[in-house]
């Protein structure tokens, strides 16, 4: 998935151009599977599209994929049906690939972000230039945060290894899930959720039921004790008068 445009957000007040996330070379999201038991779909796989659902069959294993968008959340729903007479296992993974990171911010945390074991960790761009980080968790989320925007994903599966690293000029945020067993004549569904949108507390609080910990990524900076109540007051006044300019005044 690449070239995501936020239709409700403009790059600036003087332009009609919308904000684009993961656009350009070496900026995309990849979601897939690896397996020692079977051949899994890859970048060269030709899927068959039926009524908005992608299908691929291989040696009695049927993969279906449906991609849907709800607000700022992209859902990739994969169903693997094992029509063979033997048990198989597949390991889901999801990766966000980004080119050179956005500039550092002295106001809020930017760079790689991971929510693992009920704890949120930031690794800013400068630290990622020097070292990789990895976490083991039951379920978590990972991605990148800029000053105003975030791209964060979560694979709805247990026993995950989440990592952040830089290779060359490219940054990676990746989740690798432990092998998922699928018995003969049975199926498994695995959902991956991707958030691409603004660092807005109201938005992030709604998304947190699908992407754990994303509501904690809202960073108010050094003056959080002043900024938090001020933001609440401005939003309350906006709801009352319907104009941010008047609310700010």
C-alpha positions as CSV (number, residue, x, y, z in Angstrom):
1,X,0.0,0.0,0.0
2,X,1.5,3.4,-1.0
3,X,0.6,6.9,-2.0
4,X,-2.0,7.6,0.7
5,X,-3.7,11.0,0.4
6,X,-5.6,12.6,3.3
7,X,-8.4,14.2,1.4
8,X,-9.5,16.4,4.4
9,X,-6.1,17.8,5.1
10,X,-4.3,20.4,2.9
11,X,-0.5,20.8,2.9
12,X,-0.9,24.5,3.7
13,X,-3.6,27.2,3.7
14,X,-2.5,28.5,0.3
15,X,-2.6,25.2,-1.6
16,X,-5.2,22.8,-2.7
17,X,-2.7,19.9,-2.5
18,X,-3.7,17.3,0.0
19,X,-1.3,15.8,2.6
20,X,0.3,12.6,1.2
21,X,1.8,9.8,3.4
22,X,4.1,7.1,2.2
23,X,4.4,8.7,-1.2
24,X,7.5,8.5,-3.4
25,X,10.2,5.9,-3.7
26,X,10.9,3.5,-0.8
27,X,7.7,4.5,1.0
28,X,5.1,1.7,1.3
29,X,3.4,-0.9,3.6
30,X,3.8,-4.6,2.9
31,X,1.6,-7.3,4.6
32,X,2.1,-11.0,3.9
33,X,3.1,-14.4,5.1
34,X,6.1,-16.8,5.1
35,X,5.9,-20.5,5.6
36,X,8.1,-23.6,5.6
37,X,5.2,-25.8,4.7
38,X,3.7,-24.2,1.7
39,X,4.3,-21.5,-1.0
40,X,2.7,-18.2,0.1
41,X,1.7,-15.2,-2.0
42,X,4.5,-12.8,-2.8
43,X,5.1,-9.6,-4.8
44,X,4.9,-11.6,-8.1
45,X,1.6,-13.4,-7.3
46,X,-1.3,-12.9,-9.7
47,X,-4.5,-12.8,-7.6
48,X,-8.0,-13.2,-9.0
49,X,-10.4,-10.4,-8.1
50,X,-14.0,-11.2,-7.4
51,X,-16.5,-8.7,-6.0
52,X,-13.7,-6.7,-4.4
53,X,-12.1,-9.7,-2.8
54,X,-8.7,-11.1,-3.9
55,X,-8.3,-14.9,-4.3
56,X,-5.3,-17.2,-4.8
57,X,-5.1,-21.0,-4.7
58,X,-2.0,-23.2,-4.4
59,X,-1.9,-26.9,-3.8
60,X,-5.2,-27.0,-1.9
61,X,-4.5,-23.8,0.1
62,X,-6.9,-21.0,-0.6
63,X,-5.9,-17.4,0.3
64,X,-8.4,-14.6,0.2
65,X,-7.6,-10.9,1.0
66,X,-10.0,-8.0,1.4
67,X,-8.8,-4.4,1.9
68,X,-11.2,-1.8,3.3
69,X,-10.9,1.7,4.5
70,X,-12.8,3.3,7.4
71,X,-11.8,6.9,8.1
72,X,-8.0,6.8,8.7
73,X,-7.8,3.0,9.2
74,X,-7.0,0.5,6.5
75,X,-8.0,-3.1,7.3
76,X,-6.3,-6.0,5.5
77,X,-8.3,-9.1,6.2
78,X,-6.7,-12.3,5.2
79,X,-8.4,-15.7,5.4
80,X,-6.3,-18.9,4.8
81,X,-8.4,-22.0,4.1
82,X,-6.5,-25.3,4.3
83,X,-8.3,-27.7,2.0
84,X,-5.5,-30.2,2.2
85,X,-5.3,-33.4,4.4
86,X,-2.4,-32.1,6.5
87,X,-1.8,-29.4,9.1
88,X,0.1,-26.3,7.9
89,X,1.6,-23.3,9.5
90,X,2.1,-19.7,8.3
91,X,3.8,-16.8,9.9
92,X,2.2,-13.4,9.2
93,X,4.2,-10.2,9.0
94,X,3.7,-6.5,8.3
95,X,6.3,-3.9,7.5
96,X,6.3,-0.1,7.0
97,X,9.1,1.0,4.7
98,X,10.1,4.7,4.7
99,X,12.8,6.7,3.0
100,X,14.9,9.2,4.9
101,X,13.0,10.3,8.0
102,X,11.4,13.6,8.6
103,X,13.4,16.2,10.4
104,X,13.7,16.0,14.2
105,X,11.2,18.0,16.3
106,X,12.3,19.8,19.4
107,X,8.6,20.1,20.4
108,X,7.2,16.6,20.2
109,X,8.6,13.0,19.8
110,X,9.1,11.9,16.2
111,X,10.7,8.8,14.7
112,X,9.9,5.1,15.3
113,X,7.2,4.2,17.8
114,X,6.4,0.8,19.3
115,X,3.8,-0.2,21.8
116,X,4.8,-3.5,23.4
117,X,4.0,-5.2,26.8
118,X,1.7,-2.3,27.7
119,X,4.5,0.3,27.3
120,X,5.1,2.9,24.6
121,X,8.6,3.5,23.4
122,X,10.0,6.1,21.0
123,X,13.2,5.8,19.1
124,X,13.9,9.1,17.4
125,X,15.5,9.4,13.9
126,X,19.0,10.0,15.3
127,X,18.9,6.9,17.5
128,X,17.6,4.8,14.6
129,X,20.5,6.0,12.5
130,X,22.8,4.3,15.0
131,X,21.1,1.2,16.3
132,X,18.1,-1.2,15.8
133,X,15.6,-2.1,18.5
134,X,13.5,-5.2,19.0
135,X,10.6,-6.2,21.3
136,X,8.8,-9.4,22.1
137,X,5.1,-9.0,23.0
138,X,1.7,-10.7,22.9
139,X,0.1,-8.0,20.8
140,X,1.4,-4.6,20.0
141,X,1.8,-1.9,17.3
142,X,4.6,-0.2,15.5
143,X,5.2,2.6,13.0
144,X,6.5,6.1,12.5
145,X,5.4,9.4,13.9
146,X,6.1,12.9,12.4
147,X,5.2,16.2,14.0
148,X,1.6,16.2,12.7
149,X,1.1,12.7,11.2
150,X,1.4,9.0,12.1
151,X,1.6,5.7,10.2
152,X,1.1,2.9,12.7
153,X,0.0,-0.7,12.2
154,X,-1.0,-3.7,14.3
155,X,-1.3,-7.4,13.4
156,X,-4.2,-9.0,15.3
157,X,-2.3,-12.0,16.5
158,X,-0.3,-13.2,19.5
159,X,3.4,-13.9,20.1
160,X,5.0,-11.1,18.0
161,X,8.5,-9.7,17.5
162,X,8.5,-6.0,16.7
163,X,11.5,-4.3,15.4
164,X,12.7,-0.9,14.2
165,X,15.8,-0.5,12.1
166,X,17.6,1.4,9.3
167,X,19.2,-0.2,6.3
168,X,21.0,2.2,4.0
169,X,18.7,5.2,3.6
170,X,15.6,3.2,4.4
171,X,13.8,2.8,7.7
172,X,11.8,-0.3,8.7
173,X,9.1,-0.9,11.3
174,X,8.2,-4.6,11.2
175,X,6.1,-7.2,13.1
176,X,6.8,-10.9,12.7
177,X,4.2,-13.2,14.2
178,X,5.0,-16.7,15.5
179,X,3.8,-19.5,13.2
180,X,0.0,-19.9,13.1
181,X,-1.2,-23.5,12.8
182,X,-4.1,-24.3,10.5
183,X,-5.5,-27.8,10.8
184,X,-6.6,-29.8,7.8
185,X,-10.0,-28.8,6.4
186,X,-10.1,-25.7,8.5
187,X,-9.3,-22.0,8.1
188,X,-7.9,-19.0,10.0
189,X,-8.5,-15.3,9.7
190,X,-5.8,-12.7,10.4
191,X,-6.5,-9.0,10.4
192,X,-3.9,-6.2,10.0
193,X,-4.9,-2.6,10.8
194,X,-3.0,0.4,9.5
195,X,-3.6,3.9,10.7
196,X,-2.4,6.8,8.5
197,X,-3.6,10.1,9.7
198,X,-3.2,13.1,12.1
199,X,-1.9,13.1,15.6
200,X,-5.2,14.1,17.0
201,X,-6.3,12.8,20.4
202,X,-10.0,12.5,19.4
203,X,-9.1,10.4,16.4
204,X,-6.5,8.2,18.1
205,X,-8.8,7.4,21.0
206,X,-11.3,5.9,18.6
207,X,-8.6,3.9,16.7
208,X,-7.2,2.4,19.9
209,X,-9.7,-0.5,20.0
210,X,-8.0,-1.9,16.8
211,X,-4.4,-0.6,17.2
212,X,-3.4,-1.0,20.8
213,X,-1.5,1.9,22.4
214,X,-2.0,4.3,19.5
215,X,-3.9,6.7,21.8
216,X,-0.7,7.0,23.9
217,X,1.3,8.3,21.0
218,X,-0.3,11.7,21.3
219,X,2.6,13.8,22.5
220,X,1.9,17.2,23.9
221,X,5.6,18.2,24.3
222,X,7.4,19.6,27.2
223,X,4.5,21.8,28.3
224,X,1.9,19.0,28.3
225,X,0.6,20.2,31.7
226,X,-0.5,23.4,29.9
227,X,-1.2,22.1,26.4
228,X,-3.6,19.3,27.4
229,X,-6.2,21.5,29.2
230,X,-5.7,24.2,26.6
231,X,-6.5,21.8,23.8
232,X,-9.6,20.5,25.7
233,X,-10.8,24.1,26.2
234,X,-10.3,25.0,22.5
235,X,-12.1,21.9,21.3
236,X,-15.0,22.6,23.8
237,X,-15.3,26.2,22.5
238,X,-15.1,25.0,18.9
239,X,-18.0,22.6,19.5
240,X,-19.9,25.6,21.0
241,X,-19.2,28.3,18.4
242,X,-18.1,26.2,15.3
243,X,-15.1,28.4,14.5
244,X,-11.5,27.6,15.6
245,X,-10.5,31.3,15.1
246,X,-13.1,32.5,17.6
247,X,-12.2,29.6,20.0
248,X,-8.5,30.5,20.0
249,X,-9.3,34.2,20.6
